[in-house]
Amino acid sequence: MDLYDITIIGAGPSGLFAAFYAGLRGMRTKVIEALPEPGGQLAILYPEKFIYDVPGFPKIMAKDLVSSLWEQANRFNPSFHLAEKVGSLHHINSKVIELETDKGIHHTKSVLIAAGIGAFSPNKLDIPKAKEFEENGVFYFVKEKADFQGKRILIVGGGDSAVDWALNLRETAKQVILIHRRDVFRSHEESLKQLFQSDIPIGLFYELKEINGSDNVESVKIFNNKRKEEISISTDAVLISIGFRADIGSIKDWGLEIQNRTISVDGSMRTNISGVFAAGDIAFDVDSAKLNLIATGFAQSTIAVNCAKKYIDPKSQMNPGHSSEMKLESGSESDQELVPAVTLDEFLKR
C-alpha cells in the first residue's frame, strides 16, 4: 500500500498553500485536482484580473499568484494528480482512508478537502442568439485581456467580477459600457467608488434583451426596466458576469455534514469523519463568520494541516513554531447611494 500522510482534494489557492505547509510539517503529501491545471477559479475564471486583498501584495495578477503558489507548493515535492476526480471516500480501517477516483485508488492517513465551491459553471441569460455567439463575441469570463483589445464591450452584471472587469478592461478596450438591472451593487466599496468616478458609462436599471450580428456580435438591444424603454447599442463583445452555479458533486455522498454546499467543520477544521478536514470556501464553521477570501483559506489550511499532523502523529507538536526559525534553505452587498460620473443615457446622447 502506497500510503501518504495527507491527501489534499483541490489545487486552488487553499489547496496549494496546504501542500506547501504539509511539506513544512514533514508530511508525505498528495494533491488531487479535477481540473487539468492548478489554481482553481483564479486560473479558470480570471487569470488576468488583479487581486488586491492578498497579504504582502498591494496588487497581484491572479495567474501570477497561482504561479507563486505553485512554486511554493512544489518546494517539498508533493505528488500532484491533475485532471482526476475523486468519486468516493471511506475508511478501510481506523488508520487508512481510501479515495477512489476516475483514474485509480489512493490511500492516505488523513484528507484535507479544499475543493472551493466545487465544479462551477456560469449563469447564462435566456435571450435570442446568446448561445449562438458564445464563440464569437459572447463571454462569461476573461481568460486573456488581449481578446478584448480595441473592442467595444458591453458588460452585464453588478457583482465584483462585473465591476472589476469594467475597471480592468478600460485600458485595453476601445469602449466599455456597464449595465445592471438595478441600482444596488454587490461589490467591494473601493472598486465601486472607482467605477462611479471613472468615465465608464453606467446604465442603471438596464437589462440585456437581444444580441444581433452575422458571424460575430455587432449590436445589442437593452431594456430600461424603470422607464420601459428599449434601445440598441453597437458593440463587438458582450461579457455576461452574473455569477456562477456551483456543485460539490460526489462530496455530498461521502457521509459528511453538508450545509448549503459547504462542509461543516469545527474550529480545528475537522469534519464529522475521523481524519477528514476541510478548508477554504467549502468549509463552514457555525461558530465563525463565513468569509470566502483567499486570506481566510490560507489560515484555515494552516490550521487543518497542523491538526492533521497531530491526528496522524499524536506525539507531534500542534504548533511547529515560526518558519523563520526553521532550517529550510539548501480573495457585502453595498447599498451606498452613488451617482455615475457618466450615465449611459448621457453617453448615448453624444
N, C-alpha and C positions, 0 to 999 in steps of 0.2 A: 504494500500500500504506500503510495507516494503521498505522505501526509504533510500538509502545510500548517503553520501556526495560526494564520489568519487568511481568509479569502474575502476580498472586497468586491462586492457586486456594484459596478458602476465606476466609470473613469471620468466623471465630471470633476469640477474643482475640489469638492469634498473628498471624493474617492482618491484623486491623485495625491492630495496632501496627506490623506490617511496612509497611503502606500509609503510615502517618504517617512512619516512618523513611525510606522510599524518597523521600518528598517532601522530607524534610530533606536528603537527598543530591542533590536536584535531578533526580530521575528521573521521567520521564513514566510514570505508574502506572495500571494497570487491575486491578480485583479482580472475579473471577467466583465467585459463590456459588450452590450448588444450592438452598438454602433461600430462601423469599420474604422473609426478614428477616436482618439481620446478628446475630452473637452466638453462633452455633453452639449447643452444649449449654447454655450459660448462658441463652440466650433461649428455647430449646425445652423443656428438661427442668426447670429450676429457677430461673425468673426471680425468684422471691420468697424465695430462700434466701440467707442471709448467707454471705459468703466471708471467711475470716479470714487467709489466707496471701498476700495481695497487698501488696507493699511500700508503705508510706505510708498504709495504711488499717487501723486497728485492726479494723474490720469494715465491709463494704460489701455491699449487696444486689446480687445478680447482675445484675438488669436495670439498676441504676444504674451498675455497672461497664461494661456494654455501651454505655449512653448516653454515658458519658465517653469510651470508646474510639472510638465513632462520631464524636463531636465532634472528637476529636484527629485521627483519620484524615482527616477532611474539610478539615483546615486547608490542605492543598496541592491540593485539588480533584482527587482521583483519579477515574477513571471506574469506577462500580460497575455490575455486571450481576448482579442478583439473580434467583432462580428460573431459573437457567440451568446446565445440567450439561455438563461437559467430557467428550466421548466419546473423543477421540484427541489425541495429541501427537506431533509429529515435526518434524525439521529439514527445511526446504525448501532451505536452503543452509547454509554454515558460520556465517552470522551471524544467520539468521532462523529462529525456531521458529513452527510453525503449530499452533494449537489449534482443533479443530473441536468445536462444542457443538451442543446440540439447537436452537439459535436462529441459528447463524451461524459465521463463520470469524474468528479473531483472530490477529494477527501480533505477535510480540514478540521482543526481543533476548535476554531471559532469563525464566525461570519460577521462581517460588517456590511449592512445594506446601505449603500449610498447612491441609490438609483434616481435621485432627483424627483421630478414629477412623474417619472415613468415614461412610457412611449408617448410622444406628443405629435399632434397634427394641427394645422392652422384652422381656425374658424373661417368659414367661407360665406360669401353673400350669394343668395339665390337670385341672381339677376341675369338678364339676357347676355349671352356671349362671354360671361366671366370665365367659364371653364375653357371655352374655345381659344381664348387668348392667353392661357396660363403659360405658354411657351413663347409668347410674342407680345409681351408688354404688361401682363398682369403678374404681380409678385406678391408673395406673402411674407417673405423675409429677404434680407440682403446678404448675399454671400460675398459679393465684391462690389465696392462702390463704383468701380470702373464701368459696370453695366449701365450706370445712370449718367455717364459723362456727357455733358452738353444736352441732356434731355429735359423736356418739360414733364414734371412729375406731379401727380395728384396723390396725396397721402390721405387715407381714410382711417380715422380712429382717434381716441382721446386718452390712451394709456401711455405708460412710459415709453414703449417702443415707438409709437407714432410720433410722440413729441421729440424723442431723441433723434430719430431718423430725419425729421424735418430740419433739425439743427445741424446734423452731421452731413446732410447731403446738399445743403445750400451752396457750398463752395464748389461742389462737383457738378451739380445740375445747372442747366440754363435757367430753370424756374422751378420753384417748389410752392405748391399750394396745399394747405391742410384743411380738411373739413371734418366736422364732428357733429353727430346728430343732436347734441345738447350743449349746454354751456358749463357743465361741470366736468373737469378732467380728473383722471386717475394718474397722476404723475408727480414726481418729486417737485417740491415747491420752487427750487432754484432753476430747474430746467424749464418749468412753466413760466417763470418770470423772464428768462432769456427769450423764450418763444414769443411772448407778447410784447417784448421790447424790440424784437427784430423786425425786418422788413418783409417777413413771410406773410402773404395773405392768408387770413384765417377765416373760414366760413363756419360760423356757429349755427346750429340747427339745420345743417345740410346733410343729406343722405345721398349715397350713390344709387342711381336708379337704372342706368343703362351704359354699356360700353360699346363703342362703334369703331369700325375700321375695316380695311380689306384684309391685307396679310398681317398687319400689325395694328396696335391700338392707335387711333387717330383723334378720337374725341370721346367725351362722356356727357351724360345728362345727369345733373344733380337736382335734388328737390329740397326746397326750404320747407321743413315741416311746420314752421311757425306762420309763415305768410302764405303757404300752399302755392308756391311758385316753382316752376321748373325752368332751368337754364342749361345751355350747352357750353362746354369748355373744350378747347383744343388741347390735347395732351399726348405725350408719347408713351407714358408709362403710368400705371396705377399700382400703388403699394397699399394693399389692404392689410391693416395692422389692427385687428380687432380681437386679438387673443388666441389662445390655443386650447385644445381639448387634451386632457391627459388620461392615461390608462396605465395602471400599475401591473396589468396583465396577470400572469400566474402567481405573483406575490400574494394576491388575496386568497389563494388556495393553500397557503403553507401553514395555516393554523395560527397566524399572528393576529393580534388585536388590531383591527383596522377601523379608523375613523375618517370618513371623507377622503379616501385615497391616501391617507397617511398612516404610518405605523406608530402605535402608542409605545412610548418609552418612559423610563424614569429619569431621574437626574444623572444617572450614570450611563445613560443611553442604552440601557438594557431593555430588550423586549420581553414578552411573556414566555419566550422559548429560551431555554438554557443555552448559553454560549452564542446567542444571536443578538447583535447590536444594530442600531440604525442611527444615521446622522444625515444632516443636510435637510433639503426641502421635504424629503419623505418622512422625516421623524417629527413626532408631535408629543410633547410633554404637557399634560393637562395642568401642571403646576407652574408652567413657564409661559412667557409671551411667545407667540409664534411669529418669527421673523425670517422670511425666505431671502436671506442675504448671504453672499459668499463668505463674508467675515464670520457670520454665525455658523456656517457649515464647517469652516476651518476649526473653530473652537469645539464644536460637537465631535468632529472626527478625532481630535486630540484626546478628548475625554473617553470616547469609545475605545480607541486603541489602548490607552493606558488601562482601562478596565478589562479589556480582553486579555491583555498581558497578565494582569493579576488573576484572571479567571483560569488561564491555562497553566500558570505558574504561581500558586499561592504564596510562595516564598519571595517573589519579586516585590520591588517597591512600587507603590501606585504612582508616586511622583519621582521620575528619574533624575530630577534636577534640571539645571539650565543647560541648553545645548552649547553655550559659550564655554562651559566648563568641561565639555567632553572632548576627547582627542579624536576629532573627525577628519582632520586634514591629512593626505598621502601625497455681493451683487446668496399711503392713506388718501385715501381719496381727498383731493383738495377742493374745498368749497370757497376759496378766496375769489373775490369779485375782481376780475381783470378785464381790461378793455384792449383789444388788439390794436397795435400801432397802425396796422393796415388791415382793414376788413376786406373780405372777398368782394363785397358789393362795391366798395371804393375802387378796388383793383379792376373790376370789370368795366367801370365807367371811364377808365382812362383811354 
